[in-house]
């Protein structure tokens, strides 16, 4: 039997699919890229394994980040889903929240619900908020709803009863009957996904899980089938939105947890890299072919949120699960530049993707993109793109920008291309502002870790815009999200709503409730093959002042012994409230709302430091080229090959650093250096003293 000593991760993006593979025996790392195959995503996965010469019989641990779930929601092509809820609340999902995200838009419309009103059904049952039966669920009522569902001819069912987070008995009853009657349907019960109050958010999350379930399970089965044909028998893990991984079996039950699986890997990688090089406070910036994503990392920990909108706050669907707090904008290398009805130049959110791709890919693309603008302004080398796989067509990029942008606006092609880049940079800088300035953080006090195929191309422009002092380009930035997946542990989050005045909380009751959640988390990871002693359990508590709606999360000690421990939690809450809002009210009553436990199962991972010498030549022979910069025009810039740079080598901008799958551009005045970990560290030439 072949020795299993290979760990691999594959991240599917809108344009490219990336592989990072690590052999623990030889300490060798392999990186590969393939164009994403949107009609059959598994084809790009298998292509990466083939190009990377990965022996699947020796593959012990495979981590996968996929866009299947989120694409099903954004493209509205998920399953035909029915929603079953408590009588009197049939319209809850349709009504949603009364907030108006776009206040001054007279024509604003809420997104159409994923489940139409005619597929929302109610049953007679009711639990109280304390978990006591108010209206029992009778067998006749169960059989009635089974007949209704049979006549509806749906593909998936979401069940979300009132207060089932406090007592799931009725959901379990109807779930058992539905699964017996419809074994071929994808059925989601809300208590299996989220045991937290807020009925609309819980219902929306349950619906999302049911809506994408069939597509995700179909894809995972297809991929697993292909892998088994190639003798893969290791662990198949799926990247989660919370920055951890889960087994493919769990992903098939809770696919909603993998909505933002790809971007989360890069954020975890940026956090680990920041800690390694002594920069624990970083702005993670990921720009790929379709979108740009950014997240704040403070003291080595990515910012998290429990409420996320799939498709954006204004037009998105709310998901109430722990997610790495990412701001995403439609500005990637494939983002299309276009002119609106008023004659203004726009960039994105529509992308050329991998098919047909940017015009310069020569695969049929007829629209100008950010990649075309980078080529025309000299930032990209037309020869031996992506490590020599193909050349870029400069003439096609030039002509499409001339025809679609320059002539209509009465500009030169170079200025039109520069305008496209400037609009993309501004769009992305607004995203960075949203996670820093708008939340009270000064970007001048953070370093930026830039990755993704296009991240290093645009990072310095954003750094100049926001006065970020340092930009760090990690080894193999074009594969960094896949690499980050290799650094993630298995993680599962558990929550239980329990609203109680803090003054009445006893040490024993709080400890008992946490122990109950911890036992659930521990048992779940033991089923995944972990030894009890290796499992890490983290406690947190959501606390608020009496009369308030929203909470502040406070860390809780592993063991609560005396009343002083309760007092310490309350004091910590007041301190955190003061930091967040600028004031606190220690003399006012407080409530605990949600108990949370995070269960972490550690996995063996490659040493980050071992990657510093794993650099792949870009196969370019170009030593210098002309680049068009704003304000100063065309400048002759030296071209460095990253694989040839020596440790501590310093150079000044303007300059270009080329490598496989990415290019870094330094502006005039910027100063670059290769540090001991193989990272490019660039000091902003405009940085403030």
HUCORSUL-V797077 format. One record per backbone hydrogen bond with DSSP energy under -1.0 kcal/mol. CO is the residue of the C=O (numbers start at 0). NH is the residue of the N-H. If there is no record, write none. Layout:
((CO | NH) (CO | NH))
This chain:
((4 | 23) (5 | 59) (5 | 60) (6 | 21) (7 | 62) (8 | 19) (9 | 64) (10 | 17) (14 | 35) (15 | 12) (16 | 33) (17 | 10) (18 | 31) (19 | 8) (20 | 29) (21 | 6) (22 | 26) (27 | 22) (29 | 20) (31 | 18) (33 | 16) (36 | 39) (39 | 42) (40 | 44) (41 | 45) (42 | 46) (43 | 47) (44 | 48) (45 | 49) (46 | 50) (47 | 51) (48 | 53) (49 | 52) (54 | 57) (57 | 5) (59 | 234) (60 | 7) (61 | 236) (62 | 9) (63 | 238) (64 | 11) (66 | 70) (67 | 71) (68 | 72) (69 | 73) (70 | 74) (71 | 76) (79 | 154) (79 | 155) (81 | 157) (82 | 120) (83 | 159) (84 | 122) (85 | 88) (88 | 91) (90 | 94) (91 | 95) (101 | 104) (104 | 107) (115 | 118) (116 | 119) (118 | 82) (120 | 84) (122 | 86) (125 | 133) (125 | 134) (127 | 130) (131 | 127) (134 | 125) (137 | 141) (138 | 142) (139 | 143) (140 | 144) (141 | 145) (142 | 146) (143 | 147) (144 | 148) (145 | 149) (146 | 150) (147 | 151) (154 | 185) (155 | 81) (156 | 187) (157 | 83) (158 | 189) (160 | 163) (162 | 165) (162 | 166) (167 | 171) (168 | 172) (169 | 173) (170 | 174) (171 | 175) (172 | 176) (173 | 177) (174 | 178) (175 | 179) (176 | 180) (177 | 181) (181 | 184) (185 | 156) (187 | 158) (188 | 191) (189 | 192) (189 | 193) (194 | 496) (197 | 201) (198 | 202) (199 | 203) (200 | 204) (201 | 205) (202 | 206) (203 | 207) (204 | 208) (205 | 209) (206 | 210) (207 | 211) (210 | 78) (211 | 215) (212 | 216) (213 | 217) (214 | 218) (215 | 219) (216 | 220) (217 | 221) (218 | 222) (219 | 223) (220 | 224) (221 | 225) (222 | 226) (223 | 227) (224 | 228) (226 | 231) (227 | 230) (234 | 61) (235 | 247) (236 | 63) (237 | 245) (239 | 242) (240 | 323) (243 | 239) (244 | 490) (245 | 237) (246 | 250) (247 | 251) (249 | 253) (253 | 256) (254 | 257) (255 | 258) (256 | 240) (257 | 260) (259 | 263) (262 | 266) (263 | 267) (264 | 268) (265 | 269) (266 | 270) (267 | 271) (268 | 272) (269 | 273) (270 | 274) (271 | 275) (272 | 276) (273 | 278) (279 | 299) (280 | 446) (281 | 296) (282 | 448) (283 | 294) (284 | 450) (285 | 292) (286 | 453) (286 | 454) (287 | 332) (288 | 333) (290 | 287) (291 | 328) (292 | 285) (293 | 326) (294 | 283) (295 | 302) (296 | 281) (297 | 300) (300 | 297) (302 | 324) (304 | 322) (307 | 318) (308 | 311) (309 | 316) (311 | 315) (316 | 309) (318 | 307) (318 | 320) (322 | 304) (323 | 325) (326 | 293) (328 | 291) (328 | 330) (331 | 334) (332 | 370) (333 | 351) (334 | 369) (335 | 347) (337 | 345) (339 | 342) (343 | 339) (345 | 337) (349 | 335) (351 | 356) (357 | 360) (358 | 361) (359 | 392) (367 | 336) (368 | 372) (369 | 373) (370 | 374) (371 | 375) (372 | 376) (373 | 378) (373 | 379) (374 | 377) (376 | 627) (381 | 391) (384 | 389) (389 | 384) (391 | 393) (392 | 396) (393 | 397) (394 | 398) (395 | 399) (396 | 400) (397 | 401) (398 | 402) (399 | 403) (400 | 404) (400 | 405) (401 | 406) (404 | 408) (405 | 410) (411 | 415) (412 | 416) (413 | 417) (414 | 418) (415 | 419) (416 | 420) (417 | 421) (418 | 422) (419 | 423) (420 | 424) (421 | 425) (422 | 426) (423 | 427) (424 | 428) (425 | 429) (426 | 430) (427 | 431) (428 | 432) (429 | 433) (430 | 434) (432 | 437) (435 | 438) (435 | 440) (436 | 439) (441 | 444) (442 | 445) (446 | 282) (447 | 471) (448 | 284) (450 | 286) (453 | 457) (454 | 458) (455 | 664) (457 | 461) (458 | 462) (459 | 463) (460 | 464) (461 | 465) (462 | 466) (462 | 467) (468 | 683) (469 | 447) (470 | 681) (471 | 449) (472 | 679) (475 | 478) (476 | 451) (476 | 479) (478 | 482) (479 | 483) (480 | 484) (483 | 486) (484 | 487) (488 | 244) (489 | 600) (491 | 598) (493 | 596) (495 | 594) (499 | 591) (500 | 503) (501 | 504) (505 | 509) (506 | 510) (507 | 511) (508 | 512) (509 | 513) (510 | 514) (511 | 515) (512 | 516) (513 | 517) (514 | 518) (515 | 519) (516 | 520) (517 | 521) (518 | 522) (519 | 523) (520 | 524) (521 | 525) (522 | 526) (524 | 529) (525 | 528) (530 | 533) (531 | 534) (535 | 599) (537 | 597) (538 | 555) (539 | 595) (540 | 553) (541 | 592) (542 | 551) (543 | 590) (544 | 547) (551 | 542) (553 | 540) (561 | 564) (562 | 566) (563 | 567) (564 | 568) (565 | 569) (566 | 570) (567 | 571) (568 | 572) (569 | 573) (570 | 574) (571 | 575) (572 | 576) (573 | 577) (574 | 578) (575 | 579) (576 | 580) (577 | 581) (584 | 587) (588 | 545) (589 | 501) (590 | 543) (591 | 499) (592 | 497) (593 | 541) (594 | 495) (595 | 539) (596 | 493) (597 | 537) (598 | 491) (599 | 535) (600 | 489) (606 | 609) (607 | 610) (608 | 611) (610 | 613) (612 | 614) (615 | 659) (622 | 638) (624 | 636) (626 | 634) (628 | 632) (629 | 631) (632 | 628) (634 | 626) (636 | 624) (637 | 655) (639 | 657) (640 | 643) (641 | 644) (645 | 648) (648 | 673) (650 | 671) (652 | 668) (654 | 665) (655 | 639) (656 | 663) (657 | 641) (658 | 661) (661 | 658) (663 | 656) (665 | 654) (666 | 669) (669 | 652) (670 | 682) (671 | 650) (672 | 680) (673 | 647) (674 | 677) (678 | 674) (679 | 472) (680 | 672) (681 | 470) (682 | 670) (683 | 686))
